[in-house]
Amino acid sequence: MGFIKKEIIIGIMVSVFATFCGLFIYLQYVSRFGFYETIEMIHKNDVLGPVIALAALPNLFVFFIFLKKKEDHRAKGVLIATLLTAIITFILKFF
């Protein structure tokens, strides 16, 4: 039972890291503006939720890699973290 919890936690941590990497890639390379300008615009225009949703796209790749490697518990951790990201995005959008 402890092994399964450890694998799920690893999946969650990998998912959070992938989301932060996606956010950094968006802020640094996709946006036409500088890093800090983009952060300021996100805050000013209140679009943090959609940006977080876009940043979570790398989780899709991580999820399928774990499934392909038959690491189902880690994939479950990625799914849990992605669902939490979706809930956070929902809260930021409507509240």
MARBA-3410 file (N, C-alpha, C, O; in Angstrom, 1 decimal):
95
0.8,-1.2,0.0,0.0,0.0,0.0,0.9,1.3,0.0,0.5,2.2,-0.7 ~ 2.0,1.3,0.7,2.9,2.4,0.8,3.5,2.7,-0.6,3.8,3.8,-0.9 ~ 3.8,1.6,-1.3,4.4,1.7,-2.6,3.5,2.4,-3.6,3.9,3.3,-4.4 ~ 2.2,2.1,-3.5,1.2,2.7,-4.4,1.1,4.2,-4.1,1.0,5.0,-5.0 ~ 1.0,4.6,-2.8,0.9,6.0,-2.5,2.2,6.7,-3.0,2.1,7.9,-3.4
3.3,6.1,-2.8,4.6,6.8,-3.3,4.5,7.0,-4.8,4.9,8.1,-5.3 ~ 4.0,6.0,-5.6,3.9,6.2,-7.0,2.9,7.3,-7.4,3.2,8.0,-8.4 ~ 1.8,7.4,-6.7,0.8,8.4,-7.0,1.4,9.8,-6.7,1.2,10.7,-7.4 ~ 2.1,9.9,-5.6,2.8,11.2,-5.2,3.8,11.6,-6.2,3.9,12.7,-6.6 ~ 4.6,10.6,-6.7,5.6,10.9,-7.8,4.8,11.4,-9.0,5.3,12.4,-9.6
3.7,10.8,-9.4,2.9,11.3,-10.5,2.4,12.7,-10.3,2.4,13.5,-11.3 ~ 2.0,13.0,-9.1,1.5,14.4,-8.8,2.7,15.4,-9.0,2.5,16.4,-9.5 ~ 3.8,15.0,-8.4,5.0,15.9,-8.5,5.4,16.1,-9.9,5.8,17.3,-10.3 ~ 5.5,15.1,-10.7,5.8,15.2,-12.1,4.8,16.1,-12.8,5.2,16.9,-13.7 ~ 3.6,15.9,-12.5,2.5,16.8,-13.2,2.7,18.2,-12.8,2.6,19.1,-13.7
2.9,18.5,-11.5,3.1,19.9,-11.1,4.4,20.5,-11.8,4.3,21.6,-12.3 ~ 5.4,19.7,-11.9,6.6,20.2,-12.6,6.3,20.5,-14.1,6.8,21.5,-14.6 ~ 5.6,19.5,-14.7,5.3,19.7,-16.1,4.4,21.0,-16.3,4.5,21.7,-17.3 ~ 3.5,21.2,-15.4,2.6,22.4,-15.5,3.5,23.7,-15.3,3.3,24.6,-16.1 ~ 4.4,23.7,-14.4,5.3,24.9,-14.3,6.2,25.0,-15.5,6.4,26.2,-15.9
6.6,24.0,-16.1,7.4,24.0,-17.3,6.5,24.6,-18.4,7.0,25.4,-19.2 ~ 5.3,24.2,-18.5,4.4,24.7,-19.5,4.1,26.2,-19.3,4.1,26.9,-20.3 ~ 4.0,26.6,-18.1,3.8,28.0,-17.8,5.0,28.8,-18.2,4.9,29.9,-18.8 ~ 6.2,28.3,-17.9,7.4,29.0,-18.2,7.5,29.1,-19.7,7.9,30.2,-20.2 ~ 7.3,28.0,-20.4,7.4,28.1,-21.9,6.4,29.1,-22.5,6.8,29.8,-23.4
5.2,29.1,-21.9,4.2,30.1,-22.4,4.7,31.5,-22.2,4.7,32.4,-23.0 ~ 5.1,31.8,-20.9,5.5,33.1,-20.6,6.8,33.6,-21.3,6.9,34.7,-21.7 ~ 7.7,32.6,-21.5,9.0,33.0,-22.1,9.0,33.0,-23.6,9.6,33.9,-24.3 ~ 8.3,32.0,-24.2,8.5,31.8,-25.7,7.2,32.1,-26.5,7.3,32.5,-27.7 ~ 6.1,31.9,-26.0,4.8,32.0,-26.7,4.3,33.5,-26.7,3.9,34.0,-27.7
4.4,34.1,-25.6,4.0,35.5,-25.4,4.9,36.4,-26.2,6.1,36.2,-26.3 ~ 4.3,37.4,-26.8,5.0,38.4,-27.6,5.8,39.4,-26.7,6.7,40.1,-27.2 ~ 5.4,39.4,-25.5,6.0,40.4,-24.6,7.0,39.7,-23.7,7.2,38.5,-23.7 ~ 7.7,40.5,-22.9,8.7,40.0,-22.0,8.1,39.2,-20.8,6.8,39.2,-20.6 ~ 8.9,38.5,-20.1,8.4,37.6,-19.0,7.6,38.4,-18.0,6.5,38.0,-17.7
8.2,39.4,-17.5,7.5,40.2,-16.4,6.3,41.0,-16.9,5.3,41.2,-16.2 ~ 6.4,41.5,-18.2,5.3,42.2,-18.8,4.1,41.2,-19.0,3.0,41.6,-18.7 ~ 4.4,40.0,-19.4,3.3,39.0,-19.5,2.6,38.7,-18.2,1.4,38.6,-18.1 ~ 3.4,38.5,-17.2,2.9,38.3,-15.8,2.0,39.4,-15.4,0.9,39.2,-14.9 ~ 2.5,40.6,-15.6,1.7,41.8,-15.3,0.4,41.9,-16.1,-0.7,42.2,-15.5
0.4,41.6,-17.4,-0.8,41.6,-18.2,-1.8,40.5,-17.8,-3.0,40.7,-17.8 ~ -1.3,39.3,-17.4,-2.1,38.2,-16.9,-2.9,38.7,-15.7,-4.1,38.5,-15.5 ~ -2.1,39.3,-14.8,-2.7,39.8,-13.5,-3.7,40.9,-13.8,-4.8,40.9,-13.2 ~ -3.4,41.9,-14.7,-4.2,43.0,-15.0,-5.5,42.6,-15.7,-6.6,43.1,-15.4 ~ -5.4,41.7,-16.6,-6.5,41.3,-17.4,-7.3,40.1,-16.8,-8.3,39.7,-17.4
-6.9,39.6,-15.7,-7.6,38.6,-14.9,-7.8,37.3,-15.8,-8.9,36.8,-15.9 ~ -6.7,36.9,-16.4,-6.7,35.7,-17.2,-5.8,34.6,-16.7,-5.3,33.8,-17.5 ~ -5.6,34.5,-15.4,-4.8,33.5,-14.8,-5.3,32.1,-15.1,-4.5,31.2,-15.3 ~ -6.6,31.9,-14.9,-7.2,30.6,-15.1,-6.9,30.0,-16.5,-6.4,28.9,-16.6 ~ -7.2,30.7,-17.6,-6.9,30.2,-18.9,-5.4,29.9,-19.1,-5.1,29.0,-19.8
-4.6,30.8,-18.6,-3.1,30.6,-18.7,-2.7,29.3,-18.0,-1.9,28.5,-18.5 ~ -3.3,29.0,-16.8,-2.9,27.8,-16.1,-3.5,26.6,-16.9,-2.8,25.6,-16.9 ~ -4.6,26.7,-17.5,-5.2,25.6,-18.3,-4.2,25.3,-19.4,-4.0,24.1,-19.7 ~ -3.7,26.3,-20.1,-2.8,26.1,-21.2,-1.5,25.5,-20.7,-0.9,24.6,-21.3 ~ -1.1,26.0,-19.5,0.2,25.5,-19.0,0.1,24.0,-18.6,1.1,23.3,-18.5
-1.1,23.5,-18.4,-1.3,22.1,-18.0,-1.3,21.1,-19.2,-1.3,19.9,-19.0 ~ -1.2,21.6,-20.4,-1.1,20.8,-21.6,0.0,19.7,-21.5,-0.2,18.6,-22.0 ~ 1.2,20.1,-21.1,2.2,19.0,-21.0,1.8,17.8,-20.2,2.4,16.7,-20.3 ~ 0.9,18.0,-19.3,0.4,16.8,-18.5,-0.2,15.7,-19.4,-0.1,14.5,-19.0 ~ -0.7,16.1,-20.5,-1.3,15.1,-21.4,-0.2,14.2,-21.9,-0.3,13.0,-21.9
1.0,14.8,-22.3,2.1,14.0,-22.7,2.7,13.1,-21.6,3.0,11.9,-21.8 ~ 2.8,13.7,-20.4,3.3,12.9,-19.3,2.4,11.7,-19.0,2.9,10.6,-18.7 ~ 1.1,12.0,-19.0,0.1,11.0,-18.7,0.3,9.8,-19.7,0.3,8.6,-19.2 ~ 0.3,10.1,-21.0,0.4,9.0,-21.9,1.8,8.3,-21.9,1.9,7.1,-22.2 ~ 2.8,9.0,-21.5,4.1,8.3,-21.4,4.1,7.3,-20.2,4.5,6.2,-20.3
3.5,7.7,-19.1,3.3,6.8,-18.0,2.4,5.6,-18.3,2.7,4.5,-17.9 ~ 1.4,5.9,-19.1,0.5,4.7,-19.5,1.3,3.8,-20.4,1.2,2.6,-20.3 ~ 2.1,4.3,-21.4,2.8,3.5,-22.3,3.9,2.7,-21.6,4.1,1.5,-22.0 ~ 4.5,3.2,-20.5,5.5,2.5,-19.7,4.8,1.6,-18.7,5.5,1.0,-17.9 ~ 3.5,1.5,-18.7,2.7,0.7,-17.8,2.9,1.1,-16.3,3.0,0.3,-15.4
3.1,2.4,-16.1,3.2,3.0,-14.7,1.9,3.6,-14.4,1.7,4.8,-14.3 ~ 0.9,2.8,-14.2,-0.5,3.2,-14.0,-0.7,4.1,-12.8,-1.5,5.0,-12.8 ~ 0.0,3.8,-11.7,-0.2,4.6,-10.5,0.4,6.0,-10.7,-0.2,7.0,-10.1 ~ 1.5,6.1,-11.4,2.0,7.5,-11.6,1.1,8.2,-12.6,0.9,9.4,-12.4 ~ 0.5,7.5,-13.5,-0.5,8.2,-14.4,-1.7,8.6,-13.6,-2.3,9.7,-13.9
-2.1,7.9,-12.6,-3.2,8.2,-11.8,-2.8,9.5,-11.0,-3.7,10.4,-10.9 ~ -1.6,9.7,-10.6,-1.2,10.9,-9.9,-1.2,12.1,-10.8,-1.6,13.2,-10.4 ~ -0.8,11.9,-12.1,-0.9,13.0,-13.1,-2.4,13.4,-13.3,-2.7,14.6,-13.4 ~ -3.2,12.4,-13.4,-4.7,12.7,-13.5,-5.2,13.4,-12.4,-6.0,14.4,-12.5 ~ -4.9,13.1,-11.1,-5.3,13.8,-9.9,-4.9,15.2,-10.0,-5.6,16.1,-9.7
-3.6,15.4,-10.3,-3.1,16.8,-10.3,-3.7,17.6,-11.4,-4.0,18.8,-11.3 ~ -4.0,17.0,-12.5,-4.7,17.7,-13.7,-6.1,18.1,-13.3,-6.6,19.2,-13.6 ~ -6.8,17.2,-12.6,-8.1,17.5,-12.1,-8.1,18.6,-11.1,-9.0,19.5,-11.1 ~ -7.1,18.7,-10.2,-7.0,19.8,-9.3,-6.7,21.1,-10.0,-7.2,22.1,-9.6 ~ -5.9,21.0,-11.1,-5.6,22.2,-11.9,-6.9,22.7,-12.5,-7.2,23.9,-12.6
-7.7,21.8,-13.0,-9.0,22.1,-13.6,-9.9,22.8,-12.6,-10.6,23.8,-12.9 ~ -10.0,22.3,-11.4,-10.8,22.9,-10.3,-10.3,24.3,-10.0,-11.1,25.2,-9.8 ~ -9.0,24.4,-9.9,-8.4,25.8,-9.6,-8.8,26.7,-10.7,-9.1,27.9,-10.5 ~ -8.7,26.3,-12.0,-9.0,27.1,-13.1,-10.5,27.5,-13.1,-10.8,28.6,-13.3 ~ -11.4,26.6,-12.7,-12.8,26.8,-12.6,-13.1,27.9,-11.5,-13.8,28.8,-11.7
-12.4,27.7,-10.4,-12.6,28.7,-9.3,-12.1,30.1,-9.7,-12.8,31.1,-9.4 ~ -11.0,30.1,-10.4,-10.5,31.4,-10.8,-11.4,32.1,-11.8,-11.5,33.3,-11.9 ~ -12.0,31.3,-12.6,-12.9,31.8,-13.7,-14.2,32.4,-13.1,-14.7,33.4,-13.6 ~ -14.8,31.7,-12.2,-16.1,32.0,-11.8,-16.2,32.7,-10.4,-17.3,33.1,-10.0 ~ -15.1,32.8,-9.6,-15.2,33.4,-8.3,-14.2,34.5,-8.2,-14.2,35.1,-7.1
END
